[in-house]
Amino acid sequence: MTVLTSWGRTLRAECDAKSPLFMAQAQTGFTGACIYGNGRSYGDCALNPGGRALVTQALNRVLNFDAATGILQVEPGVTFHQIVTQWLPSGWMVPVSPGTGFATLGGALANDVHGKNHEHAGTLAQHVTELDLLLPNGSQHTITPADEALFRATAGGLGLTGLITRLAIKMEKLPGGRVRVRRKRVNNLDDFLAAMAESAGATHSVGWIDALAQGANLGRGIWETGESIPGNTNPLGPRLMVPFDFPGWALNSLSVKAFNALYWRRVPPGGAEFSTDLVRLLYPLDALLHWNRIYGSRGFYQFQCVVPFAGGDRVLRDMLTVIAKSGQASFLAVLKRLGGGRGGYLSFPMPGYTLALDFPNKPGIAELYGRLCAMTRDAGGRVYLAKDGLLTADMFQSMYPELNKFRVVLREIDPERRMESAMARRLKIYG
């Protein structure tokens, strides 16, 4: 038995885990299992306590790259960092990337990830041209977006349709591996929303928000945009490491408030402009290895929601007020815009504002999380399943209107529920 853990370190599973070194080993006798990639999901979508798990870390071979078409074919365990290391110096990049380069391509498709360029690039699934899928009954299928039901169930399907054994992705050709970054200090939520609207056409955009600021400072933060420019890049660069778990008292409302005040002031009132490596824009936290140890041995939960643009300013204001009064937020809080691109039945994005923040695992967090989920639901939004560990089944089912279409596919390809996971049970995904 092996213990597998979520990135948030609040959830873990003792299970019968297999870690094949070659795809042939993974395929032999496959009859379903929970798929676990590189352990970067914050919640329990890749955990299966008491059951079976298939770890795909070693299934990380690049199968082919056609520079004429830009099509890259890989095994599911290939990470974004592998790709940027090999191809970004020559100007090729996956069009959509999550906030960490340590995520696997298979896991990224299973969660249909989005990036800092979602408004115009959509989700990862929208750049996948085909994939090979091993169903729980052992049959192998090559599917494309034209195979709508099975493709849309697999994209964002949390690994519940089977084992992805090959992905073909249309790469993007960039002018170089550098970006021109513009940062703006914003004083409150109104300024934040105005800055986002003004730069809606930016290629990359993201905001850090001080989730503990109150009163006239509610919603203050830093808005950042980036545009690709020519130039050589160092895809990895220097890295630091958190060598041990921080003590539980290290992150408290006073220390986080002090950090947030200093961090907000690092951008001068008139803003800043500079060039940097694209990797530093896409994966800022990857420069600090094992950063999840900052939250101590008890770990943390991440809450990420999206609420529609219509009325979204009011909802964000109410959420930030609740969070600030609780004093529970950490220094990691992100606010940005999403567009309409999504590839699967359970894909997260919808046009609106998305707010993401970490909560140290302390008493009262479950209640605060539930309150934020209810506010999200009432606004017509949804919670990101890749980050979730506390959403209730009722909340989930009211947030994802295409759930029944997903269930139809699961009943057809896995009537025995062999691809079970902790999240599938918690959210009653099978019905």
FENCOR-V99087 format. One record per helix or strand. SS is the DSSP state (H for helix, E for strand). FROM is the first residue (numbers start at 1). TO is the last residue. Records with the same first field share a line. If there is no record, write none. Layout:
# FENCOR-V99087
SS->FROM-TO  FROM-TO
This chain:
# FENCOR-V99087
E->2-5  12-18  34-36  52-55  62-66  71-74  79-79  92-94  104-104  128-134  140-143  163-173  178-186  204-209  221-229  240-241  272-277  288-289  300-308  329-338  352-360  382-383
H->23-27  80-90  105-110  118-121  124-127  148-154  189-198  215-217  253-264  278-282  284-287  291-295  312-326  365-378  385-387  393-399  403-413  422-426
